[in-house]
Amino acid sequence: MIFYIGLYAILNYLSLSAKNSSEAFFWAKLIIFSAVPQGLLFFFFVNTFPRSNFIFNKKLQISLIIWAVINLILASQNLIFADVAIIGNQPSIIPGPAISLFGLFQGITVIGGSIVLLRKYLRANGLLKQQLQYITAGIILSFALMLLSTFI
C-alpha cells in the first residue's frame, strides 16, 4: 500500500509537469493504475490487522478484486479518463464514461475500510488501541496529503 501511495505522488507530479496533453494523459492513466490498488489494499489491510492471516469474507474479497481488475481494464481503454487538455499550462482531466465506477470503487473501499478501522479502534484496549491510533493517524495523513497534492 505504501508503494502505491508513493507512486501516486510521483506520477501526480509528473502529470503536472507534462509538456503537452498527450504526455499529461499518459501520466494521468498511470495515476489511475496506482490509485486503484490503494483503496483495495487499505480495505484488505484493515480487515486483516492485527492478525497475520488473511481471512475474511471470501466472496467480498473476490468481488472487490474483480472490480479492481475491471477498473484497471477500463483505465487502459480510456474510459475512466478520456483525455487531458492543457489549459493555462495546467493539465485538466476530461473524465470518461466509467469515472463514476472508479469513484464508487474508491469510495466503497476507503470509506468501508475507515469504518472497519474505527470499529476496531473503539473495541480495542492497550497496545492494540495504540497501534490502531498510529495506523489511523498515518492513513489520514497519507490520504489528506494525496488529496492536497491532487487539488492544489
Contacts in CASP RR format, 6 or more apart in sequence:
PFRMAT RR
TARGET T0000
AUTHOR 0000-0000-0000
METHOD contacts of the structure
MODEL  1
MIFYIGLYAILNYLSLSAKNSSEAFFWAKLIIFSAVPQGLLFFFFVNTFP
RSNFIFNKKLQISLIIWAVINLILASQNLIFADVAIIGNQPSIIPGPAIS
LFGLFQGITVIGGSIVLLRKYLRANGLLKQQLQYITAGIILSFALMLLST
FI
1 37 0 8 1.000
1 38 0 8 1.000
1 41 0 8 1.000
1 42 0 8 1.000
1 45 0 8 1.000
4 34 0 8 1.000
4 35 0 8 1.000
4 37 0 8 1.000
4 38 0 8 1.000
4 41 0 8 1.000
5 38 0 8 1.000
5 142 0 8 1.000
5 146 0 8 1.000
6 34 0 8 1.000
7 34 0 8 1.000
8 31 0 8 1.000
8 34 0 8 1.000
8 35 0 8 1.000
8 38 0 8 1.000
8 146 0 8 1.000
9 145 0 8 1.000
9 146 0 8 1.000
9 149 0 8 1.000
11 27 0 8 1.000
11 30 0 8 1.000
11 31 0 8 1.000
11 34 0 8 1.000
12 27 0 8 1.000
12 31 0 8 1.000
12 149 0 8 1.000
12 150 0 8 1.000
13 149 0 8 1.000
14 27 0 8 1.000
15 24 0 8 1.000
15 27 0 8 1.000
15 28 0 8 1.000
15 31 0 8 1.000
15 84 0 8 1.000
15 91 0 8 1.000
16 24 0 8 1.000
16 90 0 8 1.000
16 91 0 8 1.000
18 24 0 8 1.000
18 26 0 8 1.000
18 27 0 8 1.000
18 84 0 8 1.000
18 86 0 8 1.000
18 91 0 8 1.000
20 86 0 8 1.000
21 83 0 8 1.000
21 84 0 8 1.000
21 85 0 8 1.000
21 86 0 8 1.000
21 91 0 8 1.000
24 84 0 8 1.000
24 86 0 8 1.000
24 91 0 8 1.000
25 81 0 8 1.000
25 83 0 8 1.000
25 84 0 8 1.000
28 81 0 8 1.000
28 84 0 8 1.000
28 91 0 8 1.000
28 93 0 8 1.000
29 75 0 8 1.000
29 76 0 8 1.000
29 78 0 8 1.000
29 81 0 8 1.000
32 71 0 8 1.000
32 72 0 8 1.000
32 75 0 8 1.000
32 80 0 8 1.000
32 81 0 8 1.000
32 102 0 8 1.000
33 72 0 8 1.000
33 75 0 8 1.000
35 106 0 8 1.000
36 68 0 8 1.000
36 71 0 8 1.000
36 72 0 8 1.000
36 75 0 8 1.000
36 102 0 8 1.000
36 105 0 8 1.000
36 106 0 8 1.000
37 68 0 8 1.000
38 106 0 8 1.000
39 105 0 8 1.000
39 106 0 8 1.000
39 107 0 8 1.000
39 109 0 8 1.000
39 110 0 8 1.000
40 64 0 8 1.000
40 65 0 8 1.000
40 68 0 8 1.000
40 109 0 8 1.000
42 109 0 8 1.000
42 110 0 8 1.000
42 113 0 8 1.000
42 139 0 8 1.000
43 64 0 8 1.000
43 109 0 8 1.000
43 110 0 8 1.000
43 112 0 8 1.000
43 113 0 8 1.000
43 116 0 8 1.000
44 54 0 8 1.000
44 61 0 8 1.000
46 113 0 8 1.000
46 114 0 8 1.000
46 116 0 8 1.000
46 117 0 8 1.000
46 120 0 8 1.000
46 135 0 8 1.000
47 56 0 8 1.000
47 113 0 8 1.000
47 116 0 8 1.000
48 54 0 8 1.000
48 55 0 8 1.000
48 56 0 8 1.000
49 120 0 8 1.000
49 132 0 8 1.000
49 135 0 8 1.000
50 128 0 8 1.000
50 131 0 8 1.000
64 109 0 8 1.000
67 105 0 8 1.000
68 105 0 8 1.000
70 101 0 8 1.000
71 80 0 8 1.000
71 98 0 8 1.000
71 101 0 8 1.000
71 102 0 8 1.000
71 105 0 8 1.000
74 80 0 8 1.000
74 98 0 8 1.000
74 101 0 8 1.000
74 102 0 8 1.000
75 81 0 8 1.000
75 102 0 8 1.000
78 96 0 8 1.000
79 96 0 8 1.000
79 97 0 8 1.000
79 98 0 8 1.000
80 95 0 8 1.000
80 96 0 8 1.000
80 98 0 8 1.000
80 99 0 8 1.000
80 101 0 8 1.000
80 102 0 8 1.000
81 93 0 8 1.000
81 94 0 8 1.000
81 95 0 8 1.000
81 96 0 8 1.000
81 99 0 8 1.000
82 94 0 8 1.000
82 95 0 8 1.000
82 96 0 8 1.000
82 97 0 8 1.000
83 93 0 8 1.000
83 94 0 8 1.000
84 91 0 8 1.000
84 92 0 8 1.000
84 93 0 8 1.000
84 94 0 8 1.000
85 91 0 8 1.000
85 92 0 8 1.000
85 94 0 8 1.000
86 92 0 8 1.000
110 143 0 8 1.000
114 139 0 8 1.000
117 132 0 8 1.000
117 135 0 8 1.000
117 136 0 8 1.000
117 139 0 8 1.000
118 136 0 8 1.000
120 132 0 8 1.000
121 129 0 8 1.000
121 132 0 8 1.000
121 133 0 8 1.000
121 136 0 8 1.000
124 132 0 8 1.000
END
